[in-house]
Amino acid sequence: MASGSDRNPIIIGGLPSQVPDFDPEETQEWLDSLDAAIDERGRERARYLMLRLIERAREKRVAVPEMRSTDYVNTIATKDEPFFPGNEEIERRILNATRWNAAVMVSRAQRPGIGVGGHIATFASSASLYDVGFNHFFRGKDEGDGGDQVFFQGHASPGIYARAYLLDRLSEQHLDGFRQEKSKAPYGLSSYPHPRLMPGFWEFPTVSMGLGPIGAIYQARMNRYMHARGIADTSKSHVWAFLGDGEMDEPESLGQLTIAAREGLDNLTFVVNCNLQRLDGPVRGNGKVIQELESVFRGAGWNVIKLIWDRTWDPLLAQDRDGILVNKMNTTPDGQFQTYATESGAYIREHFFGDDHRLRAMVENMTDEQILHLGRGGHDHRKVYAAFKAAVEHQGQPTVILAKTIKGWTLGPNFEGRNATHQMKKLTVDDLKRFRDRLHLPIADKDLESGAPPYYHPGRDSEEIQYMHDRRKGLGGYVPTRVVRSKPLPLPADKTYATVKKGTGQQQIATTMAFVRLLKDLMRDKELGKRFVLIAPDEYRTFGMDSFFPSAKIYNPLGQQYESVDRELLLAYKESPTGQMLHDGISEAGCTASLVAAGSAYATHGEPLIPVYVFYSMFGFQRTGDQFWQMADQLARGFVLGATAGRTTLTGEGLQHADGHSQLLASTNPACVAYDPAYGYEIAHIVQDGLRRMYGGDERHPHGEDVFYYLTVYNEPIQHPAEPEDVDVEGILKGVHRLSEGDSGSIPAQIIASGVAVPWAVEAQRILAEQWNVRAGVWSATSWNELRREAVDCERHNLLHPEEEQRVPYVTRKLGAAQGPFLAVSDWMRSVPDQIARWVPGTYQSLGADGFGFADTRGAARRFFHIDAESIVVGVLAELAREGKLDRSVLKQAIDRYQLLDVAAADPGTAGGDA
């Protein structure tokens, strides 16, 4: 690996423009030489000499400006290509069998009565890229480490299944179960890479475009992080991301390129399959996407390898002394190249070579058939091998390989390069025959003319299959494979949680700080402490986590090469190559990618990490919800903290920061266990249970459960009571427990509140007793979502097992002895507490912060949404009046008494602008 100073210079390729000329005569000699070269040999020769001088200058470490892009030719010259160590003929036969089975699998999935879809054109274009990787580069896990991490392009999954079939990892039954995961269980295959659905096969879910690239970047970084901290030896692991050129339009695909360059992640290679097509049209019809991407990646500090032409172009390029062919390549737009992929050799001769006599002369001895087969570099095994080898050997930078291919390659004229090829899923008999002939497969016509087309297998003892097994054995096992080798972690003793359970006495702290206090105690644990990975998007100080800076330190592979401006402070900013905290800047997407990589380390590298990702709750599930779904797909674990939660609690920040719905968004993720705790002791039990479930292991889940925890915590200081002696731990964990039955009043009612609303409910309880003779019980709903989830499970069981004893939801049983009516309140929109309405045993109503937030005092906002203590009082009275237990006239009295219609009359409460 290159040294830190080599791979992370502050000025990249800079050239001062104000340097005085100390030797004008020498300068003039150089200029005269250039003029002479132009006059005598022409501009193209002079251009070549200049490029060679720039190349030599870089070799000698002379800083010269970076070129934005290079000619539209292969980066690796033919003379520089390495020896190809494989048997190209055998590999061609293997690839032909793989191509056939991939296409037939999708075509068979369209049989009558099934019609489940599928994609064949993407793999057809990228098949050679994968084949070279499988045969020569991708490391498996048999050596006991994590091997390589390969992010497969989602739409290429049929080809990966087809190769696994040849290796006897999958059967014909499996291939016929493509996209029929339940009806063909246990032989069903997921549509795309999906670890949750195929946990022994796939490692990374990638079909949600853009998440593969950012996931790969942060996986490579996590590998370095784990190695630097001594948690796992990842020095041999290389991360490969196979991507589409259309996919690179996604913001997540390119948005975090600079971190890979900044940290010198030469353990990372992007392979962009540039087939020039999106899902239903050209990527850059009037432009050149490879040139565009080269500029982007070069500018971001990546090593760029262009793989554009196959070996059939080499003789023509060798003749191109005046650069006319390269110029034609440079100036032809992608849309025209796509057309060439669908036309005849005669058309290409006329339209590509025909407009210049020098171009026509180059191909005058070639037949139209030979011109037609002038190919793309991404389909040439030797060229691909050269690019891959150069990528893994390059030091100091991540590498991107821009490989030009044809979408639908080898599938025949109805598929190749067509705009509609992504949606084409079924091969006709004529298509199949042409396809078979092109692949030279021994399949009879009669086998294609009746019924479903057959799969092809050359035989388990064949030369091809033995070659495949030998190659995978030499590379450490089969890929993709997901293996869970981690063991349950020893969990902290109960005393670790004691401080938070004691309460705060007269001191007021926010639940965010209560969690941070608990986290500090957990990180002191000798066994568990080092496994915590702290993640925040440039908000550690906001969340009171700057107290971790001196001890845990911020991870930076280069250390801290400057004097911190706050170095005299006790909580000074500290960076270290072995730092525990990930400070990913103002990028929630980057932080979430770190979360996913850390949360799945127990499987990827066999070493569990416990990520704790803390962020402004508004910018979590709303902004990066797709990545939280990716986290669930990847079976990642950890703690997610939606800090500064609530629609009125951070209300000084205004609408864009006011989260009243992330709990509802979290409820849509089946892997997310979401809580909205009010007090420190609740947080302690929730975190303790989360560690047990995710990292402890039991008979049912020996490696822990594949869930992650989401806790919403607040920035409003409150007094935290000590844990009661008879604390209802089961209720806390299942979602609701009683805080107080009420001390006085004769008319019963119940208030169910969550999070920051619990103190309002307690205040409302006092007012109801003192002023309205109502004895209101107060309940803390630690998880509306978990209550609903358990109730739905009960109903599902009862529906399908009518002969068995019918189950009663926990919330129904828990509230069954309490006398209603029931009023729910929270700092969320009403849809959050309304999740449990149907299972509450009595009259149920909710108050919530529906609508947009705004900037004002907390008191004014809560009065506006009618969720403050006085509004709760009126809400309870209204429900009692509805049940006939109070006269309705009291409602107007109460509204006037508390001035509920006047927002300005509310007590402003504590400040609510910042965290």
N, C-alpha and C positions, 0 to 999 in steps of 0.2 A: 504494500500500500504506500502511496505517496505520503510525504510528510505533510503536517498541517499547513505549513507555510506555502507548500507547493500547490495544494489543492484548494486553498481558500484565500487567495490573495484579495486584498482590499480593492485594488484596481486590476480589472481583468483586461489584458490586451490594450492598455492605454498607451497613447503616444502624445507627449506634450507638443503643442503647436507653436510655442513661443521660445523655443530653444534657439539661441544665436548660432549662425553658421561660422564655425571657427576655421574652416578650410574651404573657402569658396572655389578654389581651383579643383580640388578633389570632387567637390559636388558637381561641378560643371562636367568633369570627365564622365561621371556616372550618367548624367543627363544626356551627354553626347552619345554614349554607348547605346542608350535606349533609343535615341533618335535614329541611330544607324541601323539598329535591329529592325525598326519599323520600316525604314526606307528600303533596306536590302531584302528583308525576309517577310515583311508584311505584318499587319496588326495581330493576326492570330499567333504567329510565332513569338512576337513581342509579349503578347498576353501570357503565353505559356511560360516564357522565361520569368516574367514577373511572379507568376504563381509559384514557380519552383523556388524563387528567391524568398518569397514569403514562407514557404514550407521549410526551407533551410533555416531561416531566421528563427522560426519557432523551435526547431530542433536545437539551435544554439542558445535558446532561452533569451532571445531578443524580443522585447515587447513590440508588437505591431498590432494595428487594429484588426479585430475579428471581421471576417467577411460574413455578410448576412446569409448568403446562400452560394452554392457552388453549381457547376454545370449539371445538367440533367443526365448524369451518367453514374456508374457505380463508384462509390468512394474507394473501394479496394481495387486497385489495378490488377489486371490479369497476371502480370509478372509477380505480384505480391501475394497471390493466393497460396495458401498452405496446401500441403499434401492432404488429399482426402483419404482418411483411414478406413473407410467402410467399403463394402461391396455394393457398388451402385446398381448393378443389375438385380441383385437379390432385393435391395431396398426398393427398387422400382416395382418389383412383383408384389412385395408386401404392401406398398402404398396403393397399388391397383386393387388389391383385395379389400383394403380398408375403404377406399373410395366407393367400391361397389356396395359393400355391406351398409355403409352409411346411407347411401341413396336409397337402397332397397328397403331399409328399415323405415325411413320416412314414407316412402311410397306405400309400403304395406300398411302403415298406420292410417292410410286413407281408404282402406277397404270398406265396403258397405257395412253400415251399422256401427262403424267406429269413427272415422273422420276426425281425428283429434289434432290434426295439423302437424307442423314440424318445418324445419328449415334445412335445406341441403346445399344451397349455393355458397354460404359463407365458408363451410368446411371445404367445399370443393376448391375454393380459391386459396385457402391457407394450409391445405393438407401437407404440402412439402415442408412448410415451416415447422409444423408439429412433428413430422416424421424425423427430420434431422435432429430435433430436440430430443425425442424419445430414444433415438438410436445412439446419440453421442453426447448429450449434455445433461438432461434432467436427472438429478441424483435422487434416489429413493431413500427410504428410512431404515433399511436393514442394518446399517452400521450403528444403529442406536441413537443417532442424532435426528434432527428435524429434516435432513435432506434439503432439497431445493423446494421453494414454494412457487408453484406455478398457478397463475391466474389465467385460466382458459377463457377464451372469448365465448360468451354465453351461447350464441347461435351456432357454434361449432361443436356442440355436445354430441351430435350423432356420430361424428368421426372418432371421438374419444371412446364412445361405447363400442364402435365397430372394431377398433384396435383391441379393446379389452376382450371382445369376443374371440378374436384370433388367438389371444393368449390364454384362453379358457378361464378368464376371470368372470365372464358372463356367458350365458347360454343362448341358444336360439329363443328359448322361452322368454328370456329377459328382453331380447331385442323386440320380440312381438308384444312385449308389455310396455313399450315406449309410450310415455304420456298416459298410461293407465295405471296409476300408482296404487289405487285401491282395488279396482275391479280385477287386476292381475296380480295382486299381492300373493306371495312375497316376491314376485318376479317383476313388478312394475318398475319402470325407469322414469326418473324425473325429467321434465322437459329440458331443463337447464342445470348447470352446476348448482347443487343444492345440498349442503351438508346436513341440514335438519332432516331431509327426506331420505338421503342416502349417506348416513354418518360414517360408514366404513370406506366410502369411495371418494366423494368430493371433499375438498378442504375449504374452498372459497366460493361463495356465491357471487356471480359476476354479471348476470344478465341485465341488471338495472344499470343502464349505460352510464359511464363516468365514475361509478363507484369502484370498478376494478382498478383503474389507474391510480386513484388516490389511495385505495387500499393497499396496492402494491408498494407505493412510495413509503407509506408509514409502516408496512410490514418490514421492509428493508431497514428502516430506521430502528424499529423495535428490535430487530436482530442485533444491530450494533449496540443498542442500549443494554440488552440482556448480557451481551458479551462483556461490555465495559464494566458492568456491575458484578460480574462474576457469577451470574445466575445460570447461564448456559453457554457452552462453547458453540457459537454460531459461525465460526470463522470459515467453515466450508459451505455454508448455505448461500445459495444465489436465488434471487427473486426474479421470476420471469412474468411479464404481463403481456398477454396477447390481446391486441386491441384492434378496433376497426378505424379506418380513417374518418368515416362519418361520426363515429363515437367521440372523436377528438373535438367536436363542436360543443360537447357538454362542458359546462364551467368546471366541474370537478376533475375533468381529464387533464386540464392544463393549469388549473389554479394553484397547484402546490409544487410545480416543477422546481422552483428555486430552492426549496428546502433540501431537495435531493442533491442539488449541485453544491449548496452551501455546506452541507455536511459530508460531501465527498462520497456519496453512496455508490461506490463502484461494485457493490454487490447487487445491483439492480439493472435489469435490462428490459426496456419496452420493445416489443415487436409490433409495429403498426402494420396491419395488413391493408395496404393501400390498393384496394380493388377499384377505387375511384367511384364507388357507388354507395349511396345511403340505402335506406330501406326500399325506396321506389324511384330513385333518380340519381343523377350525378352529384358527387360531393362538391366539386368546383368545376362545373361544366366550362365556364369561360376562363378558368384559371388553372393553377397547377398545385394541387394540395400537398404534394411531396415537397415542393419548393417552399410553400408557405410553412409547413411544419418544420422543415429544416431551419428556417429563420427563427421560429419561435423557440425551438429547443436549443439552438446555438446561443440565442440571446439569453436564455435561462441558465446557460453554463453547462449544457450537456454535451457529451461526445455523440456526434451524429454519423451514422453509417447508412448511406443510401444504397439500396439493392434494387436496381431498376431493370437491367437487361440480363438475359441469360447468355450462355456461351456462344450462341449462334450469331450474336452481334459482334463478337470479338474481332473476326477478320475484317468486318466493315469498318469498325472504329480504328483498326490498325492502318487502314488506307486513308483515313480522314486527315490528311496533312494540312489542309487549309481550314479545317474546322466547320465545313459546311454541314456535315451530318450532325455534329453536336449542336450547331445553331438551329437546325431543324427540330431536333429533340427539345431544345430549350424553348422554342416558340410555338410548338404545337400544344393547344389546350387539351385538358383532360377529356372534355366532351368529345373531341375528335379521336383521341386514343380509344375511348370507349366504342366509338363507331368502327374503328379499325378492327376491334376485337370481334365484331359481328359480320365483317365483310370478307370478300374474297381476296386472294393474293393479287389478282389483277387490279382490283380497286386500290389496294395499298400501293402497288407499283405506280399507278397513275397519280394518286392524290398525295402520297407521302414523298415518293422519290421523283415524281414526274415533273416538278416545277423548276428543276435545275439540272443542267446537262451533267454536272459532276456527280450528282446523286444518281441520275439514271445510269451513268457509267458504272457506278459501284455494283449495281445489281443486274447488269445486262446479261451476265452469264448464269444468273439464278433463275430457276423456274418459278412460276406463280405459286406452286405448292411450297417451295422452299421459302419464299417471301412470306407466305401465310404463316409459316411456323417459326418466324423470328419471334422469340418468346420473351416473357417477362421474368425478371430475376428471381422473384419469389417462388417460381416453379422449378428452379435449377438447384439440385441437391448440393453440388460443389460450391456454387455461389453462396447458398444459404449457410453451408458449413463454414465458409471463410468469414462471413459476417458474424456468426455466432461465436466463433473462436476469437475473433478480434474483440468482441464485446466482453467476454469473460476475462480476457487477458489485459484489458485496458485498466489503468490505475488512476485513481484520483477523481474520476467523474462517473456519474451514471451514463449509460449508453442507450440511445434509441436507434433501432433499426427500422428504416422506412422501406418496406418491401413491396414492390409493385407486383400486383397479381391481376387475374381476371376473375370476376365473380361468376361462379358456375362453371369454372374451368373443367374440361373433359366431359361435361354433361351433355354436350351436343349443341347444335345451332339454335335450338329453341330456348336454351337456358343461358349460354355464355354471353355475358355482357349486356343482357337485356334489362331494361328498367324494371320489369315486373318479376325478375328472377327470384327476389326475396320471398315473394308470395307464392311462387310455384312449388308445389309439393308432390306432384304425382307424375311419374314417367309413363308415357304411352309404350305400347309394345315396340313401335319403331324406335322410340327414344332408347329403350332398353337394349335393343339389338345394336344400335350404333354405339352406345356406351360400352357394351360388352366387347365389341370389336376393337374399340379404341384402347381398351384395357387388356386386350389379348387374354381373355378368360375363357376356360373350357366349359362353357355353358351352352347346352343345345337350344335351338330355336323352339322346340316343343315345350321346353321348360319355361319359356317366356310367353308362350301364346295361350296358355290356359292356367287360370288360377293366379295366385300371388307369385311374383318372381322369387326365385330361391336365393338364400344366402350362399356365399361361397367361402369354403375353407379348404386350403390346400392339403390338409391332413396334419395331424399332430406330430408326425415324424418327418414332415417335409423339411427341406432345407430352409425355407422361409421362416417357419415357426421356430425351429431350433436357433436360427440366427436372432430372432426377436428375443427369445428367452436368454440367450447368451449375452446380448447387449444389455438387457435389464439387470442381469446378474452382475455384470461388470460395473454397472452404475449404481448398485446398491438397492435394487428392488423395484417394484412396480409403481408407476405413477399414472394417474393420481391414486393416492391411498391416504386415508385419514386414520391415524392411530392415537389412542389415548393411553399414554404410559404413566401419567402422573398418579401419585398416591395422595390419599386424603391428608390434609394439613392438620397438625396439632392445633386445636383451637384455644384461644386465650381463656384463662380462668375467670370465674365470675367477678373476682375482685377488680379486674381490669375495667369493669363498667361501673364501679362503685361511685366514683366521683360525680359522674353525670346523674346517677340515681339519687344523690343526696339533695338535689334541688339547689336553688340559688339564694334561699333566704330572702332578705330584703333587696338583694341585688337584682337588677333587671338585665337580661341578655336575650338576644334573638336566638331562634332555633338554629340558625346558621352557625352561630358561635358555640351553641351546645354541641352540635355535631363536630365542629373543629376540635373542641376540647376532648371529645371521645376519641377522635382520630389520633390525636397526639398521644393518648394513652395506649392505643392499639399499636402505634408505630414503635413504642418502646418494647413491645414483646420481642424476646430474643429469637423466637422461631418464626413469627409471622411478620415482624416489622419490616424486614428488608423486601418483602414481596409486595408491599403497597406501591402503587404507581400513581402519583398525584398528577392530575391533568387539569389545566384551566386555560381559557382563552384570554390571557392578558388581564386577569382579574384577581390574582392571588391576594393583593392588598385589600381589594374591595371586600373579599370574603374573610378577611382576618387571618389569612393563611401565610402572611409574611413572617409569622413566627417560626415557620419551617425553614426559611432561607438559611440561617446559620448552620443548622444540623443536617437537613436532608439535601439542601443545595439543588440548584437548577441544572439539569443535564445539558451539557454542551461538549461535543467531542473534542473541541479545541481548547476547552478550559476557559479561563477568564484572562484575556490578554490586555486588560486595561485596568486602571484604578477606578473602582466604582465611585460615582459621585456621592453616594451615601455611606461610604466605607467607614465613617466614624460612628455610624449609628449601630445600636445593638442588633437591629434587624436588617442589616445591610444586604443588598442584592449580591448573591453568591452563585457563581457558575462553576461547574466542575465536570471533568470527563466521566466521573462516577456519580454524578448527581442523580437524585431520585425523582425530582420533580420535572415534568415535561411542560415547558412553557412555549406553546405553539403559536404565540402571537394572536392577533385578532382574527382567528379562523376557527369558527365552530366546526366546520367540515373537517379541518385538519385534526382538531382535538378528538372528534368522534372517531376518525380513522385510527388515531392512537389508541383510543378506548377499545375498539374492536380488535386491533392487533394484540394488545395486552391481555384482553379478556379471553382470547382463544389460545394464549401461549401454553396452557395446560395440555392442549392437543398438538399444536404445531411443534413445540419443542419439549414437551413432557415436563415442563416446569410451570406450575401455576403462578400467575401474577394476580394481584387484586387491584384493578384500576379503580380510582375514585375520581370521577370527572365532575367538576363543580362549575356551573355556568349560570348566567342569568336565565331564569326558567323560561322567559319568553322566547329565548333564542335556542331552545333545545328541540323538543319534539316538533315545533312548528317549522324551524329552519332546517333541521337535519333529520327529519322523521324517516326519510328513506334509508339513511344510514343506521338508524336504530332498528329498522326492519332487517337490514343487512346483518346487524349484530345478532338478531334472533336467528336468522338463517345460518349464521356461522357458529352458532351454539356458544357464543361468547358470554362471559360472566363478569360481574363487577357491580359497583355502586355508581349510580348516576344521581347527582344532586341538582335539582332545579332550585337554585337559591334566588333570593329576592322574589319569591313567588307571590301570587295574589294579584287581583285586579285593582285593589285600593291600597295595598301595603307599600308599594314603591311609587305611589301615585304622583309624587313630585316630578318624576321623570316623564310622565305623560303617556299618551296612547301607545306608542310603539314599544314601551317597556312593560305595559300592564298585562300580565298573564292571568287570564281567568279561564283558561281552557286546556292547558297542557295535560291535566289529569284526565280529561276526556280523550285527548289524543293518545295518551299512554294506554288507555283502556282498550284501544284497538289493536295493540300488540300482544299476541298471546303469550310471549315469553317475558313480558314485563310485569313484575310484581310491584305495584305502585302504592305508596303510602303518603298520607298527609298528616304527620304527627303534630301535636300541640306542645308537648313537654319533653324535656331531656330524658326522663326515664322511659318514655315511649320509644324515643330514638334508640336508646341503649338496647332495649329488647328486640327491636326490629333489626338493628345491625347485627346483633348476636345471632339471631335466627337466620339472617341472610348469610353470614359466614358459615353457619352450620349446613345450610341447604346447598350452598354453591361449592363449598370447599371441604366440608367434613366427610361426606359420604356415609351411606348406610347400605343395608342389604338390597334395597330397591334401586338405589343410585350409588353404586360403589365408587364412582368417580365424581360424585356431586351432581346436582341438578342443572339442567341447561336453561337457566333463567337468569335475569338480571334485575336488580332492585332500583326503583326510581323513588326518591324521597323529595318531596317539595318542602323546602324550609324558607324561613322568612327573615326579613331584616328589621322587624319591629321588636324592640326590647320589651320583655315581659318577665314577671317573676315566675320561676319554675318551682312548683311544689316538690317536696321530697316524695319518693315512691311510697305509696301506702303499704302498710304491712300486709294487707290482704290483696295486693295488686293482682288484677285479673290478666295474667300474661296471655292466656288463650284468647281473651277478647281483644287485646292489643294486636295480636298477630292475625286474628281472623277478620278484624276490621272494626269492631265496636265494643266499648266497655263503658260501664257507668262510672262517672266521676262523683256524683252526689245525688242523693234522693231528694234533697231539699229539707230545710229545718222547720219551716212554718208555712201556714196557708192550708186551706181545707179543700180547695178545688184542684184536682190533679191534672197535670199536663206533663209533656216530655219535650225537651229540646235536644236535638242531635246536632252537634257542630264538629267541624274539623279544622285542624291547623290553627291559624291565627284567629279564627272566629270563636274558639273555645272561651277565651276570656270575655268576649262580648256576651256569650251565653251565660256565663257565671254571673255577670253583672245583671243581665236580664232576669235571672233567677231571683236575685236579691230584690229587684224592683217589683217583680210580680208578687213576691211574698209580702213585702212591706206595704204596697199600695193597692193591690187588687185581690188579696187573699187567695192567691194561686200558689200551689205547691208544685213547682216544676222540677222534675229530675233533669239532670244534665248528663249527656252521654258524649263521649269523644269518639267520633267516627274516624279511626286512623286510616281506614281504606274503604271508600265507597266501592272502588273497583273490585277488590277482593270479595266483598260481600255479594256483589252481583254475580261474580264469576262462580262462586260456590252455589248460589241459588240456581243459576242456570244449569249447573251440573246436576243438581237435585232433580230439576224438572226433566232433564234429558233422561236420567235414570228412570224416573217414574213413568215416562212415556213408553219406554222400551221394555220395562219390567212390571207390567200391571199386576202380575201374580205375586210379587214380593211386597213386603211392607213398604209403604210409601215414605220417602224421605222428606223431612221438613227442613227448609233452609235455615242456616245458622241465625240469620238476622231475625227470622220469625220466632225462633225458639228463644233468642236472647231478649227480645222485646216483649215476649208473650205475656209476662206477668206485670208489665208496666201499664198503667192506665193512661190512655191517650186523652186528647189528641196529640199527634206528633208533629213537631215543626223542625225542619232541617235548615241549617244555615251554614254558609261557608263564604270564602272570598273567591269562589268560582261561579261560573254561570250555573243556572239551576239544573241544567242537564246532568251535571256531575252528581249531586245528591239524588236527583230524580231516578237514577239508575236502580235504586232499591225500592221504589215506591210500591210496586205490586206485591212485595213480600212483607211490608210493614203491617202488623196486625192491628189496624185501626185507621182512623182518619189521619191523612198525611198531607202535609203541605210543605213547600220549600221557599226559601228566600235565596236570592243569588245576585251576582253582579253581571247581569246580561247586558250586552251592548259593548260599545267601545269605552276604554278607559280615558282618562284625561288628567291634566296636571292641576292639582289643588292640594289642600290638606287631607290627611287621612280621614278626619272627622267629616269634612264636607263630602268627600267621595262616598263614604259609607252611608251618610244620610241621603245622598242622591240615589244610591242603589237600594236604599232601605234595607240595609243589612246590619246596622249598628244595634247596640243594646236596646235602645228605645223602640226601634222598628221591630226587633224580635218580640218585645213585650206586646206591641200591638198585633203582631202576627199570631201570637198565642191567644190573645183575647179574641181575635177574629175567629179562630178555629173553635174556641169554646162557645162563642155565640152561635156558630154554625151548628153545633151539636145541641144547642138549647140550654147550655149550662150558665150562660150569661145573657143579659139583655143587650141587644145590638146597640142600644143608645150609648153604652160605655165606649164604643169604638170611636165615635166622634169626640167624646170627652178626652180620650187618650191621645188622639191625633192632635187636638188643639193643645193639650197639656204639654206634649213633647215637641210641638211645632215641627211635625214631620214634613210639612210641606215647604218649610223654609230651610234651605241648605245652609244658609249662613248662620242659623241658630245652633248648629251642632258644635259641640266642643271639638276644636281642631285636633286635640290629642297630641301625641308626640310627632316630631317632624318625620316626613316620609319621603324625602327626596332621593337619598343615596342609600347604598347598602351599608 
